Amino acid sequence: MGKIHSFQTQAKFVGKAEQNNQCTLDRTIFDQAQRQIYNLTETDIFPRFIQYVRQCQARTSSANLPGGFR
């Protein structure tokens, strides 16, 4: 039951970050969600966090370029 709840929480925050065009998710929230869902350690989580931020930035920057360049 805890895993489902934390997954929904994580999804909510990820969606909110993208919606606000801010690609920085609160690090502690991300860490807690990753630990609870995937049972990961800090060394596993950090690369996922960086990847999340990069993917988010890539999506938001390509969507915001003027003149439709992608």
N, C-alpha and C positions, 0 to 999 in steps of 0.2 A: 504494500500500500504506500509506503514512504517513497518508493522509487517513482511511482506514477505521479505523485504530488510534486516531487522535485523536478521531474521532467516538464510538467506543465508550467512550473515557476520559471524554469530556464527558458522555455519557449516564449513565454510572455515577455521576459526581459530582452531576449534576442530580437523579437518582433518590435518591441518598443525602441530599442537602440537604432534599428534600421529605419523605423518610421521617423524618428527625430533626426535622422542623418548623422547620428553620433555613433561612431563605431567603437567607442570605448564602453565596454560593459564593466560594471563594478567587479573587480578582480575576485573579491571574496565570494560573491554570489556565484560567479562562474566556477570557481574552485569547488565550492560546496556541492553544486549541482553535479559536476564531473565526478567527484568522489562518491556521491550517493548513487549515481546512475551506473557508473562504470567501475567503481571501486579502484580508482586510479591513485597513484602517488603524485607528489608535486612535480617530479621530473617528467611524468607522462602528461601532466595537465598543461604545463607552460607552453610546449610546442602547439598544442591544440588551441590555446588562447591566442597565440600569435597568428595562427592560421585563420582563426575566426575573424580577427581584426582585419587582416589583409583581405580576406574574401569580402568582408563587408565594405571596406574602402573601395575595392575594385568595382563592386556592384554600384555603390552610390556615386562614384566619380564618373563612371561611364554613362550613368543615367542623367548626370547633370551637365554634360559637356554641351556647349552652345552649338547650334547649327546641325545638331543630329549626328555629329561625329562619334563613332563608337570604336 
